[in-house]
């Protein structure tokens, strides 16, 4: 699994001009699932994301995690994180097929909820517009 995690002041995802999910302070997580991923992979990535210490403490150091700031997550499926870019036209055969990807996308979000976080989300395979006010900007690429 791969995740692009952006610290945000707010973020939302819209489908057909309607808000599907929105958060204030927290993480916008673009989540890609690979063909070798498992529930264990999803749980491990959820641990990494939820424990990521990229919020400033009282001294201005990135030392606080999502729980410490009362943050939430907006998770958006992003199969393009597994793009084959060996040519100018990316191929997506390295991404997991929906029969594997959807349950693992759902498992990742459930694992974040189990850790006590509010999780908003997009819709798997939908045409979405994602809006965010990046904070920092701080963007981290995670892979397990």
C-alpha positions in Angstrom: 0.0 0.0 0.0 1.0 3.5 -0.7 -0.3 6.7 0.9 0.4 10.4 0.2 -0.4 12.1 3.5 -0.9 15.8 3.5 -1.3 17.9 6.7 -4.3 20.1 6.1 -6.3 22.9 7.7 -9.3 21.5 5.9 -10.2 19.2 3.0 -13.2 17.9 1.2 -14.1 15.6 -1.6 -17.0 16.2 -3.9 -18.8 13.8 -6.2 -21.2 15.3 -8.8 -20.9 18.7 -7.1 -22.0 17.3 -3.7 -19.7 17.0 -0.7 -19.1 13.4 0.1 -16.6 13.9 2.9 -15.0 16.9 4.7 -12.7 17.5 7.6 -11.1 20.4 9.3 -7.6 19.9 10.8 -6.0 16.6 10.0 -4.7 14.5 7.1 -5.8 14.2 3.5 -4.7 10.6 2.6 -4.5 9.6 -1.0 -4.5 5.8 -0.7 -3.2 3.3 -3.3 -3.6 -0.5 -3.1 -1.2 -2.9 -4.7 -1.9 -6.5 -5.8 0.3 -8.0 -3.0 -1.4 -6.1 -0.2 -3.3 -7.8 2.6 -5.4 -6.8 5.7 -2.1 -6.8 7.7 -0.7 -4.3 5.2 -3.7 -2.1 5.7 -3.4 -2.3 9.5 0.3 -1.5 9.4 -0.2 1.5 7.1 -3.0 2.7 9.4 -0.6 2.5 12.4 2.0 4.6 10.4 -0.5 7.2 9.3 -2.3 7.6 12.6 1.0 7.8 14.5 2.7 10.2 12.2 4.1 13.1 14.2 3.9 16.1 11.8 2.0 18.7 13.8 3.9 21.4 15.6 4.3 21.4 19.3 4.5 24.5 21.5 8.1 25.0 20.4 7.3 24.8 16.7 8.8 21.3 16.2 6.9 18.7 14.3 6.3 16.4 17.3 2.6 15.9 17.7 0.4 13.2 16.1 -3.2 13.3 14.9 -4.6 12.3 18.3 -2.7 15.1 20.1 -4.3 17.8 17.9 -7.8 16.2 17.7 -7.5 15.7 13.9 -9.5 13.7 11.4 -8.7 11.9 8.2 -10.1 12.3 4.7 -9.2 9.2 2.7 -9.4 9.1 -1.1 -8.7 6.0 -3.2 -5.9 6.7 -5.6 -5.0 3.8 -7.9 -2.7 6.2 -9.9 -0.2 5.9 -7.1 0.7 2.6 -8.7 1.2 4.0 -12.2 3.8 2.6 -14.5 5.5 5.7 -15.8 8.1 4.0 -18.0 6.4 5.8 -21.0 4.6 9.1 -21.4 1.2 7.5 -21.1 1.0 5.9 -17.6 -0.3 2.4 -17.3 -2.2 1.2 -14.3 -1.7 -2.6 -14.4 0.4 -2.5 -11.2 -2.6 -1.3 -9.1 -4.8 -3.9 -7.4 -8.0 -4.9 -9.1 -11.2 -3.6 -7.4 -12.1 -7.0 -5.9 -9.0 -6.7 -3.7 -8.6 -2.9 -3.5 -12.1 -2.1 -2.3 -12.0 -4.4 0.8 -8.4 -3.1 1.7 -9.4 0.5 1.2 -12.3 -0.2 3.6 -10.0 -2.1 6.0 -7.6 0.8 6.1 -10.4 3.2 7.0 -11.8 0.8 9.6 -8.4 0.4 11.2 -8.1 4.2 11.5 -11.6 4.4 13.1 -10.6 1.6 15.5 -7.7 3.8 16.7 -10.3 6.5 17.6 -10.3 8.8 14.6 -13.1 10.3 12.6 -12.7 9.1 9.0 -14.4 10.8 6.0 -13.9 9.4 2.5 -14.5 9.6 -1.2 -16.1 6.9 -3.2 -14.0 4.1 -4.7 -13.7 4.5 -8.5 -15.9 7.6 -8.6 -14.9 10.8 -10.5 -14.1 13.1 -7.6 -12.9 16.6 -7.0 -10.6 17.0 -4.0 -10.1 20.3 -2.3 -7.6 21.0 0.4 -5.9 23.8 2.3 -2.5 22.4 2.9 -0.9 23.3 6.2 2.9 23.9 5.9 2.8 22.5 3.3 3.7 19.1 4.8 3.3 16.1 2.5 4.7 12.6 3.3 4.9 9.5 1.1 4.4 6.3 3.0 4.7 2.7 1.7 4.4 -0.6 3.4 
